[in-house]
């Protein structure tokens, strides 16, 4: 994610951390869009996963992505995840996710079975949200953040840590060309 979207996400997380208690909020520098989650990936599989990323972006031009709308998973019952959805660029990201599933499956990885939903995980409630927390989320739900250009697919390794995971980039696959944000 690029500026000014990165700064806007950090400001949103700060606002939510003050108005919605009882949630373990993500580190701003760790907020990302996931096309495929590998889980524990042995070191000897990193190169194969990067090949899948290269295949995924082959011939694909960079495109604008806008983040909008707060939501939660699951949509009913106790929330396990608070997320920021994708507005502009969602169809293009959905196509990349489908290409990614095909590329990882062709290399023997287990593809995700659930439908892909473009989102950035912002936080994980520690328990049921209070009525006040639900109201604060609802009041903040209709958000549109500045767009950014999707330029690369990055393979990250996640390292759980107090205060949120740290993400170590293992490699990236660049989209074909850059386009100006209009």
Number of C-alpha atoms within 10 A of each C-alpha: 19 12 12 12 19 19 16 17 22 17 13 17 20 14 12 19 16 9 16 19 17 16 20 16 21 21 16 18 14 17 21 15 17 18 23 17 12 15 8 8 12 7 8 8 12 16 12 15 20 19 16 23 27 20 17 23 20 14 11 15 16 19 20 19 23 18 24 20 17 22 21 21 14 11 10 7 8 13 18 18 20 23 20 26 23 23 18 17 18 18 13 17 22 16 14 18 21 17 19 21 22 16 20 23 14 12 13 9 17 13 17 15 7 6 9 16 15 21 24 21 22 26 23 18 18 13 11 14 18 12 9 12 17 16 14 16 19 13 11 16 16 12 14 18 20 16 25 21 19 21 22 20 20 19 21 17 18 14 10 10 8 6 10 15 16 17 16 13 11 13 17 16 19 19 19 14 12 15 13 9 10 5
